[in-house]
Amino acid sequence: MEIDQPESVSVQDSILIVSTGDPSGYWYFYDSKTFAFYGKFLAKGRASNEVLSSPRVSKQFFYEQGGDMYSTIYEFETGNIFEMNITKTLDSGQIVIDKKDIGLEKFLFNVVKLDSESYFCREVDPAQTTLNRFIYSRGE
């Protein structure tokens, strides 16, 4: 198993996900027991299915819905949210992802999806002395 520039690791169900510095596919997917390689996804770019930089897999939110595994990915530089259907991505060999511009601020410290319309957010104040927490819900 060779990984180009590993940055962060997460095990979700039976899948090992490694975030890397590889712009042709920032996330590498493996079987967590056999280490069989499933593929690499999340390429660098500005298209609707691409990201500007490698999202650290350990800081992303994973959930299951309708039998499929998803990841909610917050893009630090733009404030965009991506919903990646990991199950369908791995089954098809093509990334299945939905980009959502819901009006979140750029450069938030952390974002966690609470439900279909709400996100728990943390941001560092401009003086970098306080960590502010808030719930963001459809522009509020």
Phi, psi and chi 1 to 4 in degrees:
 res  aa     phi    psi   chi1   chi2   chi3   chi4
   1 MET       -  116.0  177.1  166.6   82.4      -
   2 GLU  -115.1  129.3 -174.2  173.9  -39.9      -
   3 ILE  -123.3  126.9  -59.7  172.5      -      -
   4 ASP   -82.8  114.1 -175.7   25.1      -      -
   5 GLN    54.9   61.3  -55.8  170.4   38.0      -
   6 PRO   -63.9  139.9   22.4  -29.7      -      -
   7 GLU  -122.5  -37.1  -64.2  176.0  -13.2      -
   8 SER  -158.2  151.6  177.0      -      -      -
   9 VAL  -133.1  144.8  175.1      -      -      -
  10 SER  -147.0  142.3 -179.9      -      -      -
  11 VAL  -111.4  122.5  175.5      -      -      -
  12 GLN  -124.4  116.2  -59.5  -65.6  -36.3      -
  13 ASP    58.1 -115.2 -165.7   28.1      -      -
  14 SER  -111.4   21.9   62.0      -      -      -
  15 ILE  -115.7  128.1  -59.3  168.6      -      -
  16 LEU   -94.0  123.9  170.1   66.6      -      -
  17 ILE  -118.3  127.6  -51.3  167.3      -      -
  18 VAL  -120.8  121.9 -179.3      -      -      -
  19 SER   -86.6  140.4   53.8      -      -      -
  20 THR  -134.4 -179.0   72.9      -      -      -
  21 GLY   -98.8   14.8      -      -      -      -
  22 ASP   -82.4  106.1 -179.5   -3.3      -      -
  23 PRO   -67.7  -12.7   21.4  -28.7      -      -
  24 SER   -82.1   -9.5   67.8      -      -      -
  25 GLY   176.4   95.2      -      -      -      -
  26 TYR   -66.4  -29.8  -74.8  125.0      -      -
  27 TRP  -108.2  127.8  -76.5   10.9      -      -
  28 TYR  -102.6  137.1  -72.7   31.1      -      -
  29 PHE  -117.6  132.8  -67.7   83.0      -      -
  30 TYR  -136.3  155.2  -63.4   88.7      -      -
  31 ASP   -69.5  128.9 -178.7  -72.8      -      -
  32 SER   -72.3  -15.4   64.6      -      -      -
  33 LYS   -98.4  -43.5  -66.4  178.5  178.5   88.8
  34 THR  -100.9  -13.3   66.4      -      -      -
  35 PHE    64.3   21.8  -59.8  108.0      -      -
  36 ALA   -64.2  135.2      -      -      -      -
  37 PHE   -82.9  123.7 -176.9   61.9      -      -
  38 TYR   -91.2  -31.0  -67.9  137.5      -      -
  39 GLY   147.7  173.8      -      -      -      -
  40 LYS  -125.9  139.2   58.9 -177.7 -179.6  175.8
  41 PHE  -141.2  174.3  -57.1   94.0      -      -
  42 LEU    73.8   70.4  -77.9  177.6      -      -
  43 ALA   -78.0  156.7      -      -      -      -
  44 LYS   -77.8  137.2 -178.9  176.1 -175.2  168.8
  45 GLY   160.2 -174.4      -      -      -      -
  46 ARG  -113.3    5.7  -65.4 -167.0  176.6  -86.9
  47 ALA   -70.7  167.4      -      -      -      -
  48 SER   -66.4  -16.6   61.8      -      -      -
  49 ASN  -111.4   20.8   64.5  -12.7      -      -
  50 GLU  -126.6  160.6  -63.3  174.7  -34.4      -
  51 VAL  -123.4  160.3  -66.9      -      -      -
  52 LEU   -81.2  -29.5  -64.3  178.1      -      -
  53 SER  -150.0  170.9   62.8      -      -      -
  54 SER   -72.0  116.0  178.0      -      -      -
  55 PRO   -77.7  126.9   21.3  -23.1      -      -
  56 ARG   -64.4  119.8  -59.5  -90.7  174.1  152.2
  57 VAL   -61.9  -31.1   70.7      -      -      -
  58 SER   -70.3  -14.0   61.1      -      -      -
  59 LYS  -105.2    7.3  -66.5 -170.1  176.7 -158.5
  60 GLN   -99.2  161.7  -53.9  -49.4  -45.8      -
  61 PHE  -103.5  127.8  177.3   71.1      -      -
  62 PHE  -114.7  144.2  -65.6   86.7      -      -
  63 TYR  -154.7  164.5   64.1   98.5      -      -
  64 GLU  -113.7  138.5 -171.6  173.3  -41.5      -
  65 GLN  -147.8  126.9 -178.2  177.1  -31.0      -
  66 GLY    58.6   31.3      -      -      -      -
  67 GLY    83.7   -3.2      -      -      -      -
  68 ASP  -106.6  146.8  -73.0   -7.3      -      -
  69 MET   -92.3  135.4 -178.2 -169.4  -48.6      -
  70 TYR  -125.0  159.1  -70.7   83.6      -      -
  71 SER  -129.8  132.6  177.9      -      -      -
  72 THR   -94.0  120.1  -60.4      -      -      -
  73 ILE  -115.6  123.8  -58.8  165.2      -      -
  74 TYR   -96.4  126.1  168.5   71.1      -      -
  75 GLU   -93.7  108.2 -171.5  170.3   51.3      -
  76 PHE   -53.0  -44.1 -174.1   76.9      -      -
  77 GLU   -76.0  -21.5  -63.2   90.7  -13.3      -
  78 THR  -118.1  -21.3   64.4      -      -      -
  79 GLY    83.5    3.3      -      -      -      -
  80 ASN   -75.7  153.1  -70.2  -34.8      -      -
  81 ILE  -112.3  136.6  -66.9  -74.1      -      -
  82 PHE  -117.2  136.6  -67.9   86.4      -      -
  83 GLU  -109.6  108.1  -64.4  -73.6  -20.0      -
  84 MET  -100.6  123.5  179.9  179.1 -179.3      -
  85 ASN   -86.2   99.0 -174.5  -40.0      -      -
  86 ILE   -67.5  -41.1  -67.0  171.6      -      -
  87 THR   -58.7  -51.5  -56.7      -      -      -
  88 LYS   -68.7  -33.0  -71.9 -173.7  176.0  158.2
  89 THR   -61.8  -48.3  -65.9      -      -      -
  90 LEU   -70.2  -35.9  -62.3  180.0      -      -
  91 ASP   -66.5  -38.5  -73.5  -12.2      -      -
  92 SER   -93.3  -20.2   69.7      -      -      -
  93 GLY    77.0    6.3      -      -      -      -
  94 GLN  -126.2  139.8  -59.4  -68.3  -40.3      -
  95 ILE   -64.5  133.3 -167.7  161.4      -      -
  96 VAL  -116.9  104.5  177.4      -      -      -
  97 ILE  -146.3  145.9 -165.1  164.4      -      -
  98 ASP  -122.5  121.3 -177.0   27.7      -      -
  99 LYS   -89.6  130.4 -179.4  178.4 -178.5  179.1
 100 LYS  -125.1  119.8  -60.7  178.8  178.8 -170.5
 101 ASP   -99.2   95.0 -179.0    2.9      -      -
 102 ILE  -101.6    3.5   61.3  169.3      -      -
 103 GLY    94.1   15.5      -      -      -      -
 104 LEU   -68.3  150.6  -83.1  174.2      -      -
 105 GLU   -69.8  155.6  -65.0  177.5   30.9      -
 106 LYS   -77.4  159.5  -60.9  177.2 -172.7  177.5
 107 PHE    62.1   31.8  -50.0  115.1      -      -
 108 LEU   -71.4  149.6  -66.8  174.0      -      -
 109 PHE   -69.2  -38.2 -176.2   73.0      -      -
 110 ASN  -162.5  148.3 -162.8  -74.2      -      -
 111 VAL  -138.4  129.4  174.4      -      -      -
 112 VAL  -127.7  128.6  175.7      -      -      -
 113 LYS   -71.8  129.3 -177.7  176.0 -177.3  173.8
 114 LEU   -97.8  -44.1  -61.8  175.6      -      -
 115 ASP  -154.8 -167.8   58.7   36.3      -      -
 116 SER   -64.9  -17.1   63.0      -      -      -
 117 GLU  -128.0   -0.4  -63.1 -175.0   11.2      -
 118 SER  -127.7  144.7  -57.4      -      -      -
 119 TYR  -136.0  136.7  -61.8   84.7      -      -
 120 PHE   -88.3  125.1  173.5   76.3      -      -
 121 CYS  -123.6  148.8  -55.6      -      -      -
 122 ARG  -129.1  137.4  -64.2 -172.6  -55.9  169.1
 123 GLU  -139.1  149.2   68.2  178.8  -14.4      -
 124 VAL   -90.2  133.9  178.1      -      -      -
 125 ASP   -67.8  161.8   74.2  -22.2      -      -
 126 PRO   -54.4  -31.5  -26.6   35.2      -      -
 127 ALA   -80.7   -5.2      -      -      -      -
 128 GLN    57.2   39.0  -63.2 -171.4   -9.2      -
 129 THR  -117.0  -14.1   57.5      -      -      -
 130 THR  -134.4  142.5  -53.2      -      -      -
 131 LEU  -104.5  109.0 -172.8   61.3      -      -
 132 ASN   -89.4  142.0  -60.9  -44.1      -      -
 133 ARG  -121.6  140.3  -63.7  163.8  179.8   86.9
 134 PHE  -157.5  160.5   60.9   94.2      -      -
 135 ILE  -100.5  126.4  -55.7  -74.2      -      -
 136 TYR  -105.7  127.4  179.9   88.2      -      -
 137 SER  -139.5  106.6 -176.6      -      -      -
 138 ARG    44.9   59.2  -69.1  -74.4  176.7 -179.6
 139 GLY    85.2    4.5      -      -      -      -
 140 GLU  -105.1      -  -61.6  177.0   13.0      -
